[in-house]
Amino acid sequence: MAEFPRSPTCYVCLSSYSGLLHKTQSTVELRGSEQAHRVVASYKPSKFDKKILLWTGRFKTEEEIPPRIPPEMLDRARNKARVKACYIMIGLSVVACFAVIASAKKAAARHESLTSWNLAKKAKWRQEAALAAESKTK
């Protein structure tokens, strides 16, 4: 890889559309006494961020996680965690669908349906209303 000549230029981290940070050389000339400096973004991960980094397999143990990490590393880990969470939710949805199908088949074998439940409930309400009306008239 070719090295850039050491001149009074500023290294700037520019974020691209994809969310990754790229180090590019800017041709901004610095004023007299200023020196070239490097703008490096770093982030102190929280406990939740550390759990995400561990869950996504970026680090094996919590002790391996450095005190400051680049934001793009955390972004990649968060995206990977989102995808894993979506896959887990899809799997749970499929399992729930099969559970509902199985319980509906059992209910059909017992000749239970929502219609029969609603008719029984309305008959009970009518009976309670009739008893209440009788008690008021007495």
BATOR-53842 format. One line per 5 residues: number of its first residue (from 1); for each residue z, y, x of N, C-alpha, C. Coordinates in Angstrom, 1 decimal. Each point is the difference from the previous one (the first is absolute). Layout:
<recs>
NUM) Z Y X Z Y X Z Y X | ...
</recs>
This chain:
<recs>
1) 0.0 -1.2 0.8 0.0 1.2 -0.8 0.0 1.2 0.9 | -0.9 1.0 -0.3 -0.1 1.2 0.8 1.2 0.9 -0.3 | 0.5 0.6 1.1 1.1 0.9 -0.2 -0.5 1.5 -0.1 | 0.7 0.8 -0.8 -0.4 1.3 -0.2 0.5 0.8 1.2 | -0.8 1.0 0.5 0.5 0.8 1.1 1.2 0.8 -0.4
6) 0.9 0.2 0.9 1.3 0.7 -0.2 -0.3 1.5 0.0 | -0.2 0.6 -1.1 -0.2 1.4 -0.1 1.0 0.6 -1.0 | 0.1 1.3 -0.1 0.9 0.6 -0.9 -0.4 -0.2 -1.5 | 0.1 -1.2 -0.4 -0.4 -0.3 -1.4 1.2 -0.5 -0.7 | 0.0 -0.1 -1.3 1.1 -0.4 -0.8 -0.4 -1.3 -0.7
11) 0.8 -1.0 0.2 -0.2 -1.3 -0.7 0.6 0.1 -1.4 | -0.7 -0.2 -1.0 0.4 0.2 -1.4 -0.2 -1.3 -0.8 | 1.0 -0.4 -0.7 -0.2 -1.2 -0.9 -0.5 0.5 -1.3 | -1.2 -0.5 -0.3 -0.6 0.4 -1.3 0.0 -1.2 -0.9 | 0.3 0.2 -1.3 0.0 -1.2 -0.9 -1.3 -0.1 -0.6
16) -0.5 -1.2 -0.1 -1.3 -0.2 -0.6 0.1 -0.4 -1.4 | -1.1 -0.2 -0.7 0.1 -0.3 -1.4 0.7 -1.4 -0.2 | -0.1 -0.9 0.9 0.6 -1.3 -0.2 1.5 0.0 0.3 | 0.5 1.1 0.4 1.5 0.1 0.1 0.4 -0.3 1.4 | -0.9 -0.4 0.9 0.4 -0.3 1.4 0.0 1.3 0.8
21) 0.8 0.0 1.0 0.1 1.2 0.9 -0.8 -0.3 1.2 | -0.9 0.9 0.4 -0.8 -0.2 1.2 0.3 1.1 1.0 | 0.1 -0.3 1.2 0.2 1.0 1.1 -1.4 0.5 0.4 | -0.3 1.2 -0.3 -1.3 0.6 0.5 0.3 1.1 0.8 | -1.0 0.3 0.9 0.2 1.2 0.9 -0.6 1.2 -0.7
26) 0.8 1.0 -0.1 -0.4 1.3 -0.6 -0.4 0.9 1.2 | -1.0 0.8 -0.3 -0.5 0.9 1.0 0.6 1.4 -0.2 | 1.2 0.1 -0.5 0.7 1.2 -0.1 0.5 0.5 1.3 | -0.4 1.2 0.4 0.5 0.5 1.3 1.4 0.6 -0.2 | 0.9 -0.3 0.9 1.3 0.5 0.0 0.2 1.4 0.7
31) 0.9 0.8 -0.5 0.3 1.2 0.6 0.6 -0.1 1.4 | 0.0 1.0 0.8 0.4 0.0 1.4 1.2 -0.9 0.4 | 1.2 0.2 -0.5 1.2 -0.7 0.5 0.2 -1.3 -0.7 | -0.7 -0.3 -1.1 0.2 -1.2 -0.8 -0.6 -1.2 0.8 | 0.6 -1.1 -0.1 -0.5 -1.2 0.6 -0.5 -0.9 -1.1
36) -0.8 -1.0 0.5 -0.5 -1.0 -1.0 1.1 -0.8 -0.5 | 0.0 -0.3 -1.2 1.1 -0.8 -0.6 -0.6 -1.0 -0.9 | 0.8 -1.0 -0.3 -0.5 -1.1 -0.8 0.9 0.0 -1.3 | -0.7 0.0 -1.2 0.7 -0.1 -1.2 0.0 -1.4 -0.5 | 1.1 -0.7 0.2 0.1 -1.4 -0.4 1.0 -0.1 -1.1
41) -0.5 -0.6 -1.1 0.8 -0.1 -1.2 0.8 -1.3 0.2 | 1.3 0.1 -0.3 0.8 -1.2 0.0 1.0 0.1 -1.2 | 0.5 -1.2 -0.4 0.8 0.0 -1.2 1.2 -0.9 0.2 | 1.1 0.4 -0.4 1.2 -0.8 0.1 0.1 -0.9 -1.3 | -0.1 -1.3 0.2 0.0 -0.8 -1.2 1.3 -0.2 -0.7
46) 0.1 0.1 -1.3 1.2 -0.3 -0.7 0.3 -1.5 -0.1 | 1.1 -0.3 -0.6 0.3 -1.5 -0.1 -1.0 -0.7 -0.9 | -0.5 0.7 -1.1 -1.0 -0.6 -0.8 -1.3 -0.2 0.8 | -0.4 1.0 0.8 -1.2 -0.1 0.8 0.1 -1.1 1.0 | 1.2 -0.2 0.5 0.2 -1.1 1.0 -0.2 -1.4 -0.8
51) 0.5 0.0 -1.2 -0.1 -1.3 -0.8 -1.5 -0.2 -0.3 | -0.8 1.0 -0.2 -1.4 -0.1 -0.3 -0.7 -0.5 1.3 | 0.4 0.6 1.1 -0.6 -0.4 1.3 0.3 -1.5 0.3 | 1.2 -0.4 -0.3 0.3 -1.4 0.2 -0.7 -0.9 -1.0 | -0.1 0.3 -1.3 -0.5 -0.8 -1.0 -1.5 -0.2 0.2
56) -0.7 1.1 0.5 -1.4 -0.1 0.3 -0.4 -0.7 1.3 | 1.0 -0.4 0.8 -0.2 -0.7 1.2 -0.4 0.8 1.2 | 0.2 1.3 -0.1 -0.3 0.9 1.1 1.0 -0.3 1.2 | 1.3 -0.2 -0.4 1.0 -0.3 1.0 0.8 -1.2 -0.4 | 0.5 -0.8 0.9 0.7 -1.2 -0.3 1.5 0.3 -0.4
61) 0.6 0.9 0.7 1.4 0.3 -0.3 0.2 1.5 -0.1 | 1.1 0.4 -0.5 0.3 1.4 -0.2 0.2 0.7 1.3 | 0.5 -0.7 1.0 0.3 0.5 1.3 -1.3 0.4 0.8 | -1.1 -0.7 -0.4 -1.3 0.3 0.7 -0.6 1.3 -0.5 | 0.4 0.5 -1.1 -0.6 1.3 -0.6 0.5 1.1 0.9
66) -1.0 0.8 0.5 0.5 1.2 0.8 0.6 1.1 -0.8 | 0.7 0.9 0.6 0.6 1.0 -0.8 -1.0 1.0 -0.7 | -1.1 0.2 0.6 -1.1 0.8 -0.6 -1.3 -0.8 0.1 | -0.7 0.1 -1.2 -1.3 -0.8 -0.1 -1.1 1.0 -0.4 | -1.2 -0.3 0.3 -1.1 0.8 -0.5 -0.2 -0.1 -1.5
71) -0.3 1.1 -0.7 -0.2 -0.1 -1.4 -1.0 -1.0 -0.5 | -1.1 -0.1 0.8 -1.0 -1.0 -0.4 0.4 -1.4 -0.1 | 1.0 -0.4 0.9 0.6 -1.3 0.0 0.7 -0.2 -1.3 | 0.8 1.0 -0.4 0.7 -0.1 -1.3 -0.9 0.0 -1.2 | -1.1 0.8 0.1 -0.9 -0.1 -1.1 -0.7 -1.3 -0.2
76) -0.4 -0.6 1.1 -0.6 -1.4 0.0 1.0 -1.0 -0.6 | 1.3 0.1 0.4 1.0 -0.9 -0.4 0.2 0.2 -1.5 | 0.1 1.2 -0.5 0.2 0.3 -1.4 -1.2 -0.5 -0.8 | -1.2 0.2 0.5 -1.2 -0.5 -0.8 0.1 -1.6 -0.1 | 0.3 -0.6 1.1 0.1 -1.5 0.0 1.1 -0.4 -0.9
81) 1.1 0.7 -0.1 1.1 -0.4 -0.9 -0.4 0.2 -1.4 | -0.8 1.1 -0.3 -0.5 0.2 -1.4 -0.9 -1.2 -0.4 | -0.9 -0.4 0.9 -0.9 -1.1 -0.3 0.8 -1.3 -0.3 | 1.0 -0.3 0.9 0.9 -1.1 -0.2 0.7 0.0 -1.3 | 0.5 1.2 -0.4 0.8 0.2 -1.2 -1.0 -0.3 -1.2
86) -1.2 0.5 0.1 -1.0 -0.2 -1.1 -0.3 -1.5 -0.2 | -0.2 -0.7 1.2 -0.2 -1.4 -0.1 1.1 -0.8 -0.7 | 1.2 0.4 0.4 1.2 -0.6 -0.6 0.1 0.3 -1.5 | -0.3 1.2 -0.4 0.0 0.3 -1.5 -1.1 -0.7 -0.7 | -1.2 -0.2 0.6 -1.1 -0.7 -0.6 0.5 -1.5 -0.2
91) 0.6 -0.6 1.0 0.5 -1.3 -0.1 1.0 -0.2 -1.1 | 1.0 1.0 0.0 1.0 -0.1 -1.1 -0.6 0.2 -1.4 | -1.0 0.8 -0.1 -0.7 0.1 -1.3 -0.7 -1.2 -0.4 | -0.6 -0.7 0.9 -0.6 -1.3 -0.3 1.0 -1.0 -0.5 | 1.1 -0.1 0.8 1.1 -0.9 -0.4 0.6 0.3 -1.3
96) 0.2 1.3 -0.3 0.5 0.4 -1.3 -1.0 -0.4 -1.1 | -1.3 0.2 0.2 -1.0 -0.4 -1.0 0.1 -1.5 -0.3 | 0.1 -0.8 1.0 0.2 -1.5 -0.3 1.3 -0.3 -0.7 | 1.0 0.7 0.3 1.3 -0.2 -0.6 -0.1 0.4 -1.5 | -0.7 1.1 -0.3 -0.1 0.3 -1.4 -0.9 -1.0 -0.8
101) -1.0 -0.5 0.7 -0.9 -1.0 -0.6 0.8 -1.3 -0.3 | 0.8 -0.4 0.9 0.8 -1.2 -0.2 1.0 0.2 -1.1 | 0.7 1.1 0.0 1.0 0.3 -1.1 -0.7 0.1 -1.4 | -1.2 0.5 0.0 -0.7 0.1 -1.3 -0.4 -1.3 -0.5 | -0.4 -0.9 0.9 -0.4 -1.4 -0.4 1.2 -0.7 -0.5
106) 1.2 0.2 0.6 1.2 -0.7 -0.5 0.4 0.5 -1.4 | -0.2 1.4 -0.1 0.3 0.6 -1.3 -0.9 -0.6 -1.1 | -1.3 -0.1 0.3 -1.0 -0.5 -0.9 0.4 -1.5 -0.4 | 0.5 -0.8 1.0 0.3 -1.3 -0.3 1.2 -0.1 -1.0 | 0.9 1.0 0.1 1.2 0.1 -1.0 -0.4 0.7 -1.3
111) -1.3 0.4 -0.1 -0.5 0.7 -1.2 0.6 1.3 -0.2 | 0.3 0.7 1.1 0.5 1.4 0.0 -1.1 0.9 0.3 | 0.0 1.1 -0.7 -1.0 1.1 0.3 0.7 1.3 -0.3 | -0.6 1.1 0.4 0.5 1.3 -0.3 -0.1 0.3 -1.5 | -1.0 -0.5 -0.6 -0.1 0.2 -1.5 1.2 -0.6 -0.7
116) 0.3 -1.3 0.4 1.2 -0.6 -0.7 1.3 0.7 0.3 | 0.1 0.5 1.2 1.2 0.7 0.4 0.1 1.3 -0.8 | -1.1 0.7 -0.1 0.0 1.3 -0.8 0.3 -0.3 -1.5 | -0.6 -1.1 -0.6 0.3 -0.3 -1.4 1.5 -0.3 -0.2 | 0.6 -0.8 0.9 1.4 -0.4 -0.1 0.9 1.3 0.1
121) -0.4 0.8 1.0 0.8 1.3 0.2 0.0 0.9 -1.3 | -1.2 0.1 -0.6 -0.2 0.9 -1.1 0.8 -0.7 -1.2 | -0.1 -1.3 -0.1 0.7 -0.7 -1.1 1.5 0.3 0.1 | 0.5 -0.1 1.3 1.5 0.3 0.2 0.3 1.4 -0.4 | -0.8 1.0 0.4 0.2 1.3 -0.4 0.1 0.2 -1.5
126) -1.0 -0.6 -0.7 0.0 0.1 -1.4 1.3 -0.6 -0.6 | 0.4 -1.1 0.5 1.2 -0.6 -0.5 1.2 0.9 0.2 | 0.1 0.6 1.2 1.1 0.9 0.3 0.0 1.2 -0.9 | -1.2 0.5 -0.2 -0.2 1.2 -0.9 0.4 -0.3 -1.4 | -0.3 -1.2 -0.5 0.3 -0.5 -1.3 1.6 -0.1 -0.1
131) 0.6 -0.6 1.0 1.5 -0.1 0.0 0.6 1.4 0.0 | -0.5 0.9 0.8 0.5 1.4 0.0 -0.1 0.6 -1.3 | -1.2 -0.2 -0.7 -0.2 0.6 -1.3 1.0 -0.5 -1.0 | 0.2 -1.3 0.0 1.0 -0.7 -0.9 1.4 0.5 0.2 | 0.4 0.2 1.3 1.3 0.5 0.2 0.2 1.5 -0.4
136) -1.1 0.7 0.0 0.1 1.4 -0.5 0.1 0.1 -1.5 | -0.6 -0.9 -0.7 0.0 0.0 -1.4 1.3 -0.5 -0.6 | 0.7 -0.7 0.8 1.3 -0.6 -0.5 1.1 0.9 0.1
</recs>
